[in-house]
Every structure is written in C-alpha cells, then in structure tokens.
Amino acid sequence: MIAGQTEKRAELLKALGHPARLAIVRGLLGSECNVNKMVNGLGLPQSTVSQHLNVLKAAGVIKGERRGVKVCYRVVDQFVKKVLEIK
C-alpha cells in the first residue's frame, strides 16, 4: 500500500475514534441526516454534534449538502463504509 494512502486511512480511522463520531457515521450509513435529527437520536447538545461533524468533514468521512436552511450529511468515504460494514 502506498504510504500516502496508509496515512489517509489512519486519519479516517482516527476520526472514527470517538464513540459519538462512530455513532454519527453508523447512523449516516443508513440514510442522510441533518443535525437536529442527530441531536435527538444521540441525546447530545447541538454544539457537541456540530464539533464532531466538523472533525468528520475535515477527515473526508462525510459531506454536507445545504437544502434550504438545513444541511443534510452523508458518508462519502468508501473505505469507511467498508470498515463499518464488517460484522
């Protein structure tokens, strides 16, 4: 494996290293979701969810798409999808 690819994958896995971020990504595997739904589902403050979303976006795990006043998030990294589908 190319060194750059190994580093990228390490960063992706590091981004998943927090239980809240892992829960967010697992939830997004099934369907897109906005922050309000995540806050309700996770029981975390909106500011905390937003901070975790920023980490996941910076790592390239998720992307957000603005729809009116809301942003819908989805998982975009195929490696992450494969890792989380392992049972």
MMTF fields as JSON, N, C-alpha, C and O atoms, coordinates in Angstrom:
{
  "mmtfVersion": "1.0.0",
  "mmtfProducer": "UNKNOWN",
  "numBonds": 347,
  "numAtoms": 348,
  "numGroups": 87,
  "numChains": 1,
  "numModels": 1,
  "chainsPerModel": [1],
  "groupsPerChain": [87],
  "chainIdList": ["A"],
  "bondAtomList": [4, 2, 8, 6, 12, 10, 16, 14, 20, 18, 24, 22, 28, 26, 32, 30, 36, 34, 40, 38, 44, 42, 48, 46, 52, 50, 56, 54, 60, 58, 64, 62, 68, 66, 72, 70, 76, 74, 80, 78, 84, 82, 88, 86, 92, 90, 96, 94, 100, 98, 104, 102, 108, 106, 112, 110, 116, 114, 120, 118, 124, 122, 128, 126, 132, 130, 136, 134, 140, 138, 144, 142, 148, 146, 152, 150, 156, 154, 160, 158, 164, 162, 168, 166, 172, 170, 176, 174, 180, 178, 184, 182, 188, 186, 192, 190, 196, 194, 200, 198, 204, 202, 208, 206, 212, 210, 216, 214, 220, 218, 224, 222, 228, 226, 232, 230, 236, 234, 240, 238, 244, 242, 248, 246, 252, 250, 256, 254, 260, 258, 264, 262, 268, 266, 272, 270, 276, 274, 280, 278, 284, 282, 288, 286, 292, 290, 296, 294, 300, 298, 304, 302, 308, 306, 312, 310, 316, 314, 320, 318, 324, 322, 328, 326, 332, 330, 336, 334, 340, 338, 344, 342],
  "bondOrderList": [1, 1, 1, 1, 1, 1, 1, 1, 1, 1, 1, 1, 1, 1, 1, 1, 1, 1, 1, 1, 1, 1, 1, 1, 1, 1, 1, 1, 1, 1, 1, 1, 1, 1, 1, 1, 1, 1, 1, 1, 1, 1, 1, 1, 1, 1, 1, 1, 1, 1, 1, 1, 1, 1, 1, 1, 1, 1, 1, 1, 1, 1, 1, 1, 1, 1, 1, 1, 1, 1, 1, 1, 1, 1, 1, 1, 1, 1, 1, 1, 1, 1, 1, 1, 1, 1],
  "groupList": [{"groupName": "MET", "atomNameList": ["N", "CA", "C", "O"], "elementList": ["N", "C", "C", "O"], "formalChargeList": [0, 0, 0, 0], "bondAtomList": [1, 0, 2, 1, 3, 2], "bondOrderList": [1, 1, 2], "singleLetterCode": "M", "chemCompType": "L-PEPTIDE LINKING"}, {"groupName": "ILE", "atomNameList": ["N", "CA", "C", "O"], "elementList": ["N", "C", "C", "O"], "formalChargeList": [0, 0, 0, 0], "bondAtomList": [1, 0, 2, 1, 3, 2], "bondOrderList": [1, 1, 2], "singleLetterCode": "I", "chemCompType": "L-PEPTIDE LINKING"}, {"groupName": "ALA", "atomNameList": ["N", "CA", "C", "O"], "elementList": ["N", "C", "C", "O"], "formalChargeList": [0, 0, 0, 0], "bondAtomList": [1, 0, 2, 1, 3, 2], "bondOrderList": [1, 1, 2], "singleLetterCode": "A", "chemCompType": "L-PEPTIDE LINKING"}, {"groupName": "GLY", "atomNameList": ["N", "CA", "C", "O"], "elementList": ["N", "C", "C", "O"], "formalChargeList": [0, 0, 0, 0], "bondAtomList": [1, 0, 2, 1, 3, 2], "bondOrderList": [1, 1, 2], "singleLetterCode": "G", "chemCompType": "PEPTIDE LINKING"}, {"groupName": "GLN", "atomNameList": ["N", "CA", "C", "O"], "elementList": ["N", "C", "C", "O"], "formalChargeList": [0, 0, 0, 0], "bondAtomList": [1, 0, 2, 1, 3, 2], "bondOrderList": [1, 1, 2], "singleLetterCode": "Q", "chemCompType": "L-PEPTIDE LINKING"}, {"groupName": "THR", "atomNameList": ["N", "CA", "C", "O"], "elementList": ["N", "C", "C", "O"], "formalChargeList": [0, 0, 0, 0], "bondAtomList": [1, 0, 2, 1, 3, 2], "bondOrderList": [1, 1, 2], "singleLetterCode": "T", "chemCompType": "L-PEPTIDE LINKING"}, {"groupName": "GLU", "atomNameList": ["N", "CA", "C", "O"], "elementList": ["N", "C", "C", "O"], "formalChargeList": [0, 0, 0, 0], "bondAtomList": [1, 0, 2, 1, 3, 2], "bondOrderList": [1, 1, 2], "singleLetterCode": "E", "chemCompType": "L-PEPTIDE LINKING"}, {"groupName": "LYS", "atomNameList": ["N", "CA", "C", "O"], "elementList": ["N", "C", "C", "O"], "formalChargeList": [0, 0, 0, 0], "bondAtomList": [1, 0, 2, 1, 3, 2], "bondOrderList": [1, 1, 2], "singleLetterCode": "K", "chemCompType": "L-PEPTIDE LINKING"}, {"groupName": "ARG", "atomNameList": ["N", "CA", "C", "O"], "elementList": ["N", "C", "C", "O"], "formalChargeList": [0, 0, 0, 0], "bondAtomList": [1, 0, 2, 1, 3, 2], "bondOrderList": [1, 1, 2], "singleLetterCode": "R", "chemCompType": "L-PEPTIDE LINKING"}, {"groupName": "LEU", "atomNameList": ["N", "CA", "C", "O"], "elementList": ["N", "C", "C", "O"], "formalChargeList": [0, 0, 0, 0], "bondAtomList": [1, 0, 2, 1, 3, 2], "bondOrderList": [1, 1, 2], "singleLetterCode": "L", "chemCompType": "L-PEPTIDE LINKING"}, {"groupName": "HIS", "atomNameList": ["N", "CA", "C", "O"], "elementList": ["N", "C", "C", "O"], "formalChargeList": [0, 0, 0, 0], "bondAtomList": [1, 0, 2, 1, 3, 2], "bondOrderList": [1, 1, 2], "singleLetterCode": "H", "chemCompType": "L-PEPTIDE LINKING"}, {"groupName": "PRO", "atomNameList": ["N", "CA", "C", "O"], "elementList": ["N", "C", "C", "O"], "formalChargeList": [0, 0, 0, 0], "bondAtomList": [1, 0, 2, 1, 3, 2], "bondOrderList": [1, 1, 2], "singleLetterCode": "P", "chemCompType": "L-PEPTIDE LINKING"}, {"groupName": "VAL", "atomNameList": ["N", "CA", "C", "O"], "elementList": ["N", "C", "C", "O"], "formalChargeList": [0, 0, 0, 0], "bondAtomList": [1, 0, 2, 1, 3, 2], "bondOrderList": [1, 1, 2], "singleLetterCode": "V", "chemCompType": "L-PEPTIDE LINKING"}, {"groupName": "SER", "atomNameList": ["N", "CA", "C", "O"], "elementList": ["N", "C", "C", "O"], "formalChargeList": [0, 0, 0, 0], "bondAtomList": [1, 0, 2, 1, 3, 2], "bondOrderList": [1, 1, 2], "singleLetterCode": "S", "chemCompType": "L-PEPTIDE LINKING"}, {"groupName": "CYS", "atomNameList": ["N", "CA", "C", "O"], "elementList": ["N", "C", "C", "O"], "formalChargeList": [0, 0, 0, 0], "bondAtomList": [1, 0, 2, 1, 3, 2], "bondOrderList": [1, 1, 2], "singleLetterCode": "C", "chemCompType": "L-PEPTIDE LINKING"}, {"groupName": "ASN", "atomNameList": ["N", "CA", "C", "O"], "elementList": ["N", "C", "C", "O"], "formalChargeList": [0, 0, 0, 0], "bondAtomList": [1, 0, 2, 1, 3, 2], "bondOrderList": [1, 1, 2], "singleLetterCode": "N", "chemCompType": "L-PEPTIDE LINKING"}, {"groupName": "TYR", "atomNameList": ["N", "CA", "C", "O"], "elementList": ["N", "C", "C", "O"], "formalChargeList": [0, 0, 0, 0], "bondAtomList": [1, 0, 2, 1, 3, 2], "bondOrderList": [1, 1, 2], "singleLetterCode": "Y", "chemCompType": "L-PEPTIDE LINKING"}, {"groupName": "ASP", "atomNameList": ["N", "CA", "C", "O"], "elementList": ["N", "C", "C", "O"], "formalChargeList": [0, 0, 0, 0], "bondAtomList": [1, 0, 2, 1, 3, 2], "bondOrderList": [1, 1, 2], "singleLetterCode": "D", "chemCompType": "L-PEPTIDE LINKING"}, {"groupName": "PHE", "atomNameList": ["N", "CA", "C", "O"], "elementList": ["N", "C", "C", "O"], "formalChargeList": [0, 0, 0, 0], "bondAtomList": [1, 0, 2, 1, 3, 2], "bondOrderList": [1, 1, 2], "singleLetterCode": "F", "chemCompType": "L-PEPTIDE LINKING"}],
  "groupTypeList": [0, 1, 2, 3, 4, 5, 6, 7, 8, 2, 6, 9, 9, 7, 2, 9, 3, 10, 11, 2, 8, 9, 2, 1, 12, 8, 3, 9, 9, 3, 13, 6, 14, 15, 12, 15, 7, 0, 12, 15, 3, 9, 3, 9, 11, 4, 13, 5, 12, 13, 4, 10, 9, 15, 12, 9, 7, 2, 2, 3, 12, 1, 7, 3, 6, 8, 8, 3, 12, 7, 12, 14, 16, 8, 12, 12, 17, 4, 18, 12, 7, 7, 12, 9, 6, 1, 7],
  "groupIdList": [1, 2, 3, 4, 5, 6, 7, 8, 9, 10, 11, 12, 13, 14, 15, 16, 17, 18, 19, 20, 21, 22, 23, 24, 25, 26, 27, 28, 29, 30, 31, 32, 33, 34, 35, 36, 37, 38, 39, 40, 41, 42, 43, 44, 45, 46, 47, 48, 49, 50, 51, 52, 53, 54, 55, 56, 57, 58, 59, 60, 61, 62, 63, 64, 65, 66, 67, 68, 69, 70, 71, 72, 73, 74, 75, 76, 77, 78, 79, 80, 81, 82, 83, 84, 85, 86, 87],
  "secStructList": [7, 7, 2, 2, 2, 2, 2, 2, 2, 2, 2, 2, 2, 2, 2, 6, 6, 1, 2, 2, 2, 2, 2, 2, 2, 2, 2, 2, 2, 2, 1, 7, 3, 3, 2, 2, 2, 2, 2, 2, 2, 2, 6, 7, 7, 2, 2, 2, 2, 2, 2, 2, 2, 2, 2, 2, 2, 2, 6, 6, 1, 3, 3, 3, 3, 3, 3, 6, 6, 3, 3, 3, 3, 3, 3, 7, 7, 2, 2, 2, 2, 2, 2, 2, 2, 7, 7],
  "xCoordList": [0.84, 0.0, 0.889, 1.913, 0.505, 1.264, 1.209, 0.172, 2.341, 2.436, 1.36, 0.767, 1.1, 0.081, -1.3, -2.083, -1.588, -2.89, -3.002, -4.066, -1.912, -1.898, -2.152, -2.916, -1.511, -1.708, -3.146, -3.729, -3.721, -5.113, -6.048, -6.948, -5.833, -6.688, -6.521, -7.49, -5.307, -5.075, -5.843, -6.414, -5.86, -6.606, -8.106, -8.81, -8.592, -10.014, -10.38, -11.399, -9.548, -9.818, -9.704, -10.444, -8.778, -8.637, -9.912, -10.365, -10.482, -11.722, -12.87, -13.787, -12.824, -13.872, -13.607, -14.399, -12.506, -12.061, -12.863, -12.593, -13.82, -14.657, -16.025, -16.577, -16.581, -17.874, -18.991, -19.814, -19.026, -20.076, -19.899, -20.878, -18.661, -18.426, -18.734, -19.279, -18.393, -18.702, -20.216, -20.712, -20.946, -22.408, -22.995, -23.944, -22.441, -22.912, -22.728, -23.656, -21.54, -21.255, -22.107, -22.629, -22.252, -23.101, -24.531, -25.17, -25.023, -26.367, -26.496, -27.538, -25.43, -25.461, -25.304, -25.591, -24.858, -24.726, -26.086, -26.197, -27.124, -28.459, -29.127, -29.819, -28.928, -29.557, -28.937, -28.239, -29.21, -28.75, -29.481, -30.547, -28.891, -29.486, -29.03, -27.937, -29.87, -29.448, -29.107, -29.34, -28.56, -28.07, -29.191, -28.98, -30.367, -31.464, -31.811, -32.04, -31.852, -32.148, -31.035, -31.3, -29.791, -28.666, -28.72, -28.493, -29.019, -29.119, -30.183, -29.956, -31.335, -32.415, -32.04, -32.341, -31.397, -31.042, -29.909, -29.895, -28.959, -27.782, -27.943, -27.263, -28.848, -29.017, -27.856, -27.586, -27.17, -26.042, -26.436, -27.317, -25.798, -26.077, -25.71, -24.812, -26.417, -26.189, -24.755, -24.168, -24.184, -22.803, -21.82, -20.846, -22.068, -21.201, -21.299, -20.284, -22.524, -22.715, -22.027, -21.374, -22.163, -21.53, -20.01, -19.372, -19.426, -17.972, -17.539, -16.539, -18.279, -17.947, -18.125, -17.327, -19.162, -19.361, -18.192, -17.765, -17.678, -16.532, -15.303, -14.57, -15.071, -13.936, -14.122, -13.183, -15.329, -15.609, -15.505, -15.013, -15.967, -15.845, -14.387, -13.964, -13.614, -12.196, -11.421, -10.468, -11.822, -11.149, -11.641, -11.08, -12.684, -13.211, -14.137, -14.402, -14.632, -15.532, -16.938, -17.604, -17.389, -18.747, -18.714, -17.707, -19.839, -20.049, -21.441, -22.353, -21.585, -22.88, -23.373, -22.6, -24.676, -25.301, -26.436, -27.361, -26.354, -27.384, -28.671, -28.682, -29.758, -31.105, -31.993, -32.517, -32.145, -32.875, -32.062, -30.912, -32.662, -31.963, -31.226, -30.48, -31.418, -30.785, -29.647, -29.609, -28.724, -27.638, -27.822, -27.901, -27.889, -28.018, -26.638, -25.931, -26.273, -24.954, -25.059, -26.069, -23.968, -23.896, -22.444, -21.524, -22.256, -20.909, -20.455, -21.187, -19.253, -18.747, -17.51, -17.155, -16.857, -15.633, -15.951, -16.538, -15.56, -15.859, -15.115, -15.656, -13.901, -13.131, -13.863, -13.972, -14.358, -15.094, -16.356, -16.684, -17.053, -18.259, -17.929, -18.648, -16.852, -16.457, -16.066, -16.453, -15.306, -14.86, -16.062, -16.099, -17.03, -18.171, -19.178, -20.033, -19.095, -19.993, -19.477, -20.2, -18.238, -17.67, -18.408, -18.558, -18.853, -19.607, -18.715, -19.167],
  "yCoordList": [-1.174, 0.0, 1.243, 1.281, 2.223, 3.462, 4.198, 4.223, 4.796, 5.468, 6.533, 6.63, 7.326, 8.371, 7.809, 8.379, 6.694, 6.053, 5.509, 5.577, 4.977, 4.468, 5.597, 5.435, 6.739, 7.891, 8.384, 8.721, 8.428, 8.869, 7.943, 8.401, 6.644, 5.682, 5.802, 5.661, 6.059, 6.251, 7.467, 7.428, 8.546, 9.747, 9.468, 9.948, 8.69, 8.332, 7.535, 7.798, 6.569, 5.747, 6.561, 6.329, 7.51, 8.395, 9.22, 9.422, 9.692, 10.471, 9.64, 10.183, 8.337, 7.449, 7.017, 6.271, 7.474, 7.008, 7.478, 7.038, 8.338, 8.803, 8.134, 8.051, 7.658, 6.965, 7.778, 7.221, 9.078, 9.907, 9.989, 9.912, 10.145, 10.221, 8.89, 8.851, 7.814, 6.492, 6.31, 5.773, 6.75, 6.66, 7.517, 7.104, 8.693, 9.568, 8.887, 8.84, 8.363, 7.737, 6.489, 6.263, 5.682, 4.485, 4.88, 4.23, 5.937, 6.417, 6.918, 6.752, 7.535, 8.072, 6.99, 7.235, 5.81, 4.73, 4.334, 3.954, 4.423, 4.041, 5.093, 4.765, 6.354, 7.428, 8.765, 8.882, 9.759, 11.11, 11.615, 11.116, 12.605, 13.113, 14.547, 14.929, 15.343, 16.692, 16.741, 15.78, 17.854, 17.989, 17.784, 17.129, 18.329, 18.197, 16.738, 16.351, 15.933, 14.51, 13.82, 12.947, 14.212, 13.618, 13.983, 13.133, 15.239, 15.696, 14.883, 14.416, 14.72, 13.95, 12.482, 11.881, 11.906, 10.495, 10.174, 9.113, 11.093, 10.847, 11.363, 10.903, 12.321, 12.913, 13.796, 13.959, 14.366, 15.264, 16.689, 16.888, 17.688, 19.079, 19.346, 18.714, 20.283, 20.627, 21.062, 20.724, 21.802, 22.271, 21.1, 21.124, 20.088, 18.905, 18.133, 17.715, 17.942, 17.232, 17.995, 17.388, 19.31, 20.125, 20.002, 19.943, 19.962, 19.796, 18.449, 18.369, 17.406, 16.081, 16.04, 15.419, 16.693, 16.749, 17.456, 17.045, 18.499, 19.217, 18.326, 18.38, 17.507, 16.57, 15.57, 15.289, 15.036, 14.049, 14.667, 14.026, 15.908, 16.59, 16.844, 16.616, 17.316, 17.616, 16.37, 16.458, 15.216, 13.957, 13.378, 12.402, 13.973, 13.474, 12.282, 11.581, 12.046, 10.916, 11.235, 10.384, 12.465, 12.869, 14.161, 14.868, 14.442, 15.724, 16.21, 15.419, 17.518, 18.126, 18.851, 19.469, 18.764, 19.444, 20.309, 19.815, 21.607, 22.533, 22.323, 22.261, 22.215, 22.109, 23.088, 22.782, 24.253, 25.305, 25.779, 26.191, 25.721, 26.166, 25.023, 25.261, 23.803, 22.642, 22.108, 22.317, 21.417, 20.732, 19.239, 18.793, 18.473, 17.021, 16.405, 16.732, 15.518, 14.886, 13.45, 12.774, 12.996, 11.609, 11.164, 11.978, 9.847, 9.269, 9.203, 8.714, 9.692, 9.701, 8.835, 8.52, 8.45, 7.67, 6.181, 5.621, 5.546, 4.127, 3.221, 2.199, 3.574, 2.779, 2.716, 1.65, 3.85, 3.903, 3.049, 2.318, 3.141, 2.321, 0.84, 0.093, 0.417, -0.994, -1.413, -2.488, -0.577, -0.902, -1.068, -2.001, -0.182, -0.227, -1.309, -1.648, -1.848, -2.937, -4.292, -5.285, -4.349, -5.604, -5.989, -5.176, -7.207, -7.681, -8.463, -8.941],
  "zCoordList": [0.0, 0.0, 0.0, 0.683, -0.744, -0.845, 0.498, 1.161, 0.888, 2.19, 2.373, 3.447, 1.346, 1.434, 1.7, 2.46, 1.071, 1.27, 2.696, 3.312, 3.208, 4.581, 5.572, 6.523, 5.346, 6.227, 6.17, 7.201, 4.969, 4.819, 5.583, 6.286, 5.444, 6.151, 7.661, 8.407, 8.11, 9.545, 10.056, 11.145, 9.276, 9.657, 9.696, 10.584, 8.726, 8.713, 9.96, 10.6, 10.295, 11.473, 12.763, 13.719, 12.781, 13.936, 14.127, 15.254, 13.024, 13.096, 13.658, 14.275, 13.449, 13.961, 15.401, 15.976, 15.985, 17.286, 18.485, 19.602, 18.3, 19.409, 19.297, 18.2, 20.407, 20.341, 19.684, 18.957, 19.932, 19.33, 17.816, 17.073, 17.354, 15.903, 15.243, 14.139, 15.902, 15.365, 15.268, 14.277, 16.282, 16.257, 15.139, 14.473, 14.933, 13.855, 12.507, 11.699, 12.265, 10.968, 10.771, 9.679, 11.811, 11.697, 11.335, 10.507, 11.952, 11.643, 10.222, 9.588, 9.718, 8.356, 7.29, 6.118, 7.677, 6.69, 6.134, 4.968, 6.968, 6.525, 5.669, 4.705, 6.01, 5.247, 5.636, 6.643, 4.813, 5.116, 6.352, 6.713, 6.986, 8.218, 8.451, 8.035, 9.12, 9.485, 10.973, 11.705, 11.402, 12.774, 13.793, 14.813, 13.536, 14.502, 14.761, 15.907, 13.72, 13.894, 14.674, 15.5, 14.411, 15.139, 16.613, 17.474, 16.907, 18.296, 19.031, 20.147, 18.4, 19.023, 19.185, 20.216, 18.2, 18.242, 19.199, 19.823, 19.314, 20.155, 21.583, 22.5, 21.758, 23.078, 23.494, 24.684, 22.513, 22.774, 22.412, 21.576, 23.028, 22.653, 21.189, 20.632, 20.592, 19.186, 18.952, 17.924, 19.882, 19.708, 19.684, 18.932, 20.494, 20.526, 19.224, 18.666, 18.737, 17.467, 16.342, 15.493, 16.327, 15.284, 15.319, 14.268, 16.507, 16.617, 16.045, 15.332, 16.351, 15.825, 14.306, 13.604, 13.801, 12.348, 11.67, 10.591, 12.283, 11.712, 11.619, 10.632, 12.639, 12.61, 11.471, 10.725, 11.341, 10.293, 8.898, 7.969, 8.751, 7.451, 7.111, 5.978, 8.083, 7.853, 7.443, 6.669, 7.956, 7.621, 6.298, 5.801, 5.727, 4.458, 4.597, 3.62, 5.812, 6.051, 5.563, 4.973, 5.81, 5.444, 4.635, 4.59, 4.005, 3.332, 3.684, 3.926, 3.707, 3.965, 2.729, 1.997, 2.512, 1.373, 1.897, 2.542, 1.613, 2.086, 1.305, 0.076, 2.069, 1.495, 2.253, 3.324, 1.677, 2.375, 3.564, 3.415, 4.744, 5.954, 6.647, 7.597, 6.195, 6.822, 5.964, 4.751, 6.619, 5.927, 6.17, 7.315, 5.088, 5.188, 4.984, 4.031, 5.888, 5.855, 5.368, 5.567, 4.714, 4.256, 4.282, 4.201, 4.397, 4.373, 2.923, 2.063, 2.65, 1.277, 1.081, -0.055, 2.152, 2.011, 1.943, 2.868, 0.843, 0.625, 1.605, 2.026, 1.967, 2.926, 4.267, 4.872, 4.72, 5.986, 5.897, 6.832, 4.782, 4.604, 4.723, 5.387, 4.088, 4.138, 5.546, 6.003, 6.233, 7.591, 8.523, 9.325, 8.424, 9.335, 8.977, 9.795, 7.792, 7.407, 7.873, 7.794, 8.358, 8.858, 10.137, 11.049, 10.19, 11.371, 12.29, 13.331]
}
